[in-house]
Amino acid sequence: MSDDTNILIENHEYDGIQEYDNPLPMWWLVTFFVTIIFGFLYWVHYELSGGTSLAQELKQDLAAIELIKKSAPQPEETEEMYLAWVNDKDKLELGHSLYQSKCAACHAPELQGLIGPNLVDSYWVHGQGKMTDMAKVIRDGVLDKGMPNWGTQLSDDELRAIVVFVASRYGTSPANPKEPQGEKFER
């Protein structure tokens, strides 16, 4: 090759291959220098001028979402909403499986109470045994007693399914029930 751009480097031959000192293509050099300039400007923006980081942007976006959730009109829960689900076999099965995975550790598999109170008797620590009261307790939790607020982890349909499952078991007689706690309310 007797090209003017191909400059042979003396004493650089390996396995019969000669090495040339060719200049890099212009498009590659431009891309390289643009990335260096971009990297410098990126560093100046985030390190020196206090640009918001991804974690800060996430925190701001989550705060905006919470504000929108709080300002959005919430449908008022009524007993009728829950009563419509009581005879739905699929909803009861969903409620049963969610109860077993989320609630049974504290309230026992048959709702008789362990750490948490008995859920099948007429005594209620929080509320009056209404399904709307149960939904509020499940959604908001009872943090001072160790019950998490499941409203952040369950969808509205999942929460309603748990409520109707618990309500459907009211009045049953499981083995070894926990002693009554709270006030007595009849449904």
C-alpha positions in Angstrom: 0.0 0.0 0.0 1.6 3.2 -1.1 -1.1 5.5 0.2 0.0 8.9 1.7 -2.3 8.3 4.6 -0.7 5.0 5.4 2.5 5.7 7.3 4.4 2.5 8.0 5.8 2.3 11.5 9.3 0.9 11.3 10.1 -2.3 13.3 6.4 -3.1 13.9 5.8 -6.4 12.2 4.1 -9.3 14.1 3.3 -12.6 12.5 3.7 -11.0 9.0 1.4 -8.1 9.8 2.8 -4.6 9.4 1.4 -1.8 11.6 0.5 1.5 10.2 0.0 4.8 12.0 -3.3 5.9 10.4 -5.2 8.9 11.8 -8.6 8.2 13.4 -11.7 8.9 11.3 -13.0 12.4 11.8 -16.5 11.2 12.9 -14.9 9.2 15.7 -12.8 12.1 16.9 -15.9 14.4 16.9 -17.9 11.9 18.8 -15.1 11.4 21.3 -14.6 15.1 22.0 -18.4 15.7 22.2 -18.6 13.0 24.9 -15.8 14.6 26.8 -17.5 18.0 26.7 -20.8 16.4 27.7 -19.2 14.6 30.6 -17.6 17.8 31.8 -20.9 19.8 31.6 -22.7 16.9 33.3 -20.2 17.0 36.2 -20.5 20.8 36.5 -24.3 20.6 36.5 -24.6 17.9 39.1 -21.6 18.4 41.3 -20.9 22.1 41.3 -24.2 23.8 40.5 -26.4 21.5 42.6 -28.6 19.9 39.9 -31.2 17.5 41.2 -30.2 13.9 41.4 -32.4 11.0 40.3 -33.1 10.2 44.0 -34.2 13.8 44.6 -36.4 13.8 41.4 -38.0 10.5 42.6 -38.7 12.0 46.0 -40.3 15.0 44.4 -42.4 12.9 42.0 -43.6 10.6 44.8 -44.6 13.7 46.9 -46.5 15.0 43.9 -48.3 11.7 43.4 -49.3 11.5 47.1 -50.6 15.1 46.8 -52.7 14.1 43.8 -54.0 11.0 45.6 -55.0 13.0 48.6 -56.8 15.7 46.6 -58.6 13.1 44.3 -62.1 12.5 45.4 -62.4 9.2 47.2 -65.6 7.1 46.8 -67.3 6.9 50.1 -67.3 3.4 51.4 -70.5 1.9 52.5 -71.6 -1.4 53.9 -73.5 -2.0 50.7 -70.3 -1.9 48.7 -69.0 -4.8 50.7 -72.3 -6.7 50.9 -72.2 -6.9 47.1 -69.0 -9.0 47.3 -70.1 -11.3 50.2 -71.7 -13.9 47.9 -69.0 -13.7 45.2 -67.1 -17.0 45.4 -64.0 -15.6 43.5 -63.8 -12.6 45.9 -64.0 -14.8 48.9 -61.3 -17.1 47.6 -59.1 -14.1 46.8 -59.7 -12.8 50.3 -58.9 -16.1 51.8 -55.6 -16.4 50.0 -54.6 -12.8 50.9 -55.6 -13.4 54.5 -53.5 -16.5 54.7 -50.5 -14.7 53.2 -50.8 -11.3 55.0 -52.9 -11.7 58.2 -52.8 -15.3 59.4 -49.4 -14.8 61.1 -51.0 -12.5 63.7 -54.7 -13.4 63.6 -54.2 -17.2 63.1 -55.4 -19.3 60.1 -58.9 -19.6 61.4 -59.1 -16.0 62.5 -59.2 -17.0 66.2 -56.4 -14.6 67.1 -52.8 -15.0 68.1 -50.8 -11.7 68.5 -53.8 -9.9 67.0 -57.3 -10.1 68.3 -59.9 -12.7 67.5 -61.8 -11.7 64.3 -64.8 -14.0 64.5 -66.3 -13.0 67.9 -68.4 -9.9 68.7 -65.7 -8.0 70.5 -63.8 -5.2 68.6 -60.8 -3.2 69.7 -61.1 -0.8 66.8 -64.5 0.1 65.3 -67.8 -1.6 65.8 -67.3 -4.7 63.7 -68.7 -3.1 60.5 -67.0 -3.9 57.3 -66.2 -0.2 56.7 -64.4 -0.2 60.1 -62.5 -3.3 59.2 -61.4 -1.7 55.9 -60.2 1.4 57.7 -58.1 -0.6 60.2 -56.6 -2.8 57.5 -55.9 0.2 55.2 -54.4 2.5 58.0 -53.0 -0.2 60.3 -52.5 0.1 64.0 -48.9 0.9 64.2 -48.7 1.1 68.0 -49.9 -2.5 68.2 -47.6 -3.7 65.4 -50.2 -3.9 62.5 -48.8 -2.4 59.3 -50.9 -0.2 57.1 -51.8 -2.6 54.3 -53.4 0.2 52.2 -50.0 1.0 50.7 -49.4 -2.6 49.7 -52.9 -3.8 48.7 -55.1 -2.6 45.9 -58.7 -1.5 46.8 -60.1 -4.8 45.4 -57.6 -6.9 47.5 -58.5 -4.9 50.6 -62.2 -5.4 50.0 -61.7 -9.1 49.4 -60.0 -9.5 52.8 -62.8 -7.6 54.5 -65.5 -9.7 53.0 -63.6 -12.9 53.8 -63.3 -11.9 57.4 -66.9 -10.8 57.6 -68.0 -14.1 56.1 -66.3 -16.0 58.9 -68.1 -14.0 61.7 -69.7 -16.2 64.3 -67.7 -19.3 63.5 -66.2 -21.3 66.3 -62.5 -22.0 65.6 -60.4 -24.1 67.9 -58.6 -22.3 70.7 -60.0 -18.8 70.2 -58.2 -15.9 71.9 -60.1 -14.3 74.8 -62.3 -11.4 73.8 -60.7 -8.0 73.6 -62.4 -4.6 73.2 -66.1 -3.7 73.3 -68.9 -6.0 72.4 -70.9 -5.0 69.3 -73.6 -7.1 67.6 -73.9 -7.0 63.9 
